[in-house]
Amino acid sequence: MRKPRDYDAELKALTDKAKALKEDKLRRLGELVVATGADALPMETLAGALLAAKAATDMVQITGWRTRGEAMFSGGSRGTRPAARGAPARDGADNSGKAPA
């Protein structure tokens, strides 16, 4: 005879896993803010920049942001942190990505 499934235990396990994944995502987002140096910005400025990035529809601008982000991750967080901070200032074509703040 089959053993009956414990749906309550399975649901609790899935709920706990979802909660752990959400907490991990929030922690990683916080680490990303610190790694990029954005933690030095006022909260209002950071929130405004994120909202502008979310609302952006210019694919050239979005692709530029993605390219710079991939470069930061591919180079390792320690080696690229200062370069990632300074990259927009050195690259005149990418300054449009910083303007919506």
C-alpha positions in Angstrom: 0.0 0.0 0.0 1.2 3.5 -0.8 2.2 6.0 1.8 -0.1 9.0 1.8 1.5 12.3 0.9 1.8 15.0 3.5 0.7 18.0 1.6 1.0 20.3 4.6 4.6 19.4 5.1 5.4 19.8 1.4 3.7 23.2 1.3 5.6 24.3 4.4 8.9 23.2 2.8 8.1 25.1 -0.4 7.1 28.2 1.6 10.3 28.0 3.6 12.3 27.6 0.4 10.6 30.6 -1.2 11.3 32.7 1.9 15.0 31.7 1.9 15.3 32.5 -1.8 13.7 36.0 -1.3 16.0 36.7 1.6 19.0 35.6 -0.5 17.9 37.9 -3.3 17.6 40.9 -1.0 21.1 40.2 0.5 22.7 39.9 -2.9 21.0 43.1 -4.1 22.5 44.8 -1.0 25.9 43.4 -1.8 25.6 44.7 -5.4 24.8 48.2 -4.2 27.9 48.1 -2.0 30.1 46.5 -4.7 29.2 49.2 -7.2 29.8 52.0 -4.7 26.2 53.1 -5.0 25.9 52.9 -1.2 27.6 56.3 -1.1 24.6 57.9 -2.9 21.7 59.4 -1.0 18.8 57.0 -0.9 16.6 59.3 -2.9 19.2 59.5 -5.7 19.7 55.8 -5.8 15.9 55.2 -5.9 15.5 57.7 -8.7 18.3 56.1 -10.7 16.8 52.6 -10.3 13.3 53.9 -11.2 14.8 55.6 -14.3 16.6 52.3 -15.3 13.4 50.4 -14.8 11.4 52.8 -17.0 14.1 53.0 -19.7 13.1 52.0 -23.2 16.2 53.1 -25.1 17.8 49.7 -26.1 21.2 51.3 -26.8 21.3 52.7 -23.3 20.1 49.4 -21.7 22.7 47.5 -23.7 25.4 49.8 -22.5 24.4 49.3 -18.9 24.3 45.5 -19.4 27.7 45.5 -21.0 29.2 47.5 -18.1 27.5 45.2 -15.6 28.8 42.1 -17.4 32.3 43.6 -17.4 32.1 44.2 -13.7 31.1 40.6 -13.0 33.5 38.9 -15.4 36.5 40.7 -14.0 35.9 39.8 -10.4 34.5 42.1 -7.8 37.8 43.3 -6.3 39.7 44.0 -9.5 36.9 45.8 -11.2 35.3 47.8 -8.4 37.4 51.0 -8.9 37.2 50.6 -12.7 33.5 50.1 -12.6 33.1 53.3 -10.6 35.3 55.3 -12.9 34.2 53.8 -16.2 31.2 56.2 -16.8 33.4 59.2 -16.1 36.1 58.1 -18.6 33.7 57.0 -21.3 31.9 60.0 -22.8 29.4 57.8 -24.7 28.1 56.2 -21.6 27.4 59.3 -19.6 23.9 59.3 -20.9 23.3 56.3 -18.6 24.0 58.3 -15.5 21.8 61.3 -16.4 18.4 60.1 -15.1 19.6 60.3 -11.5 
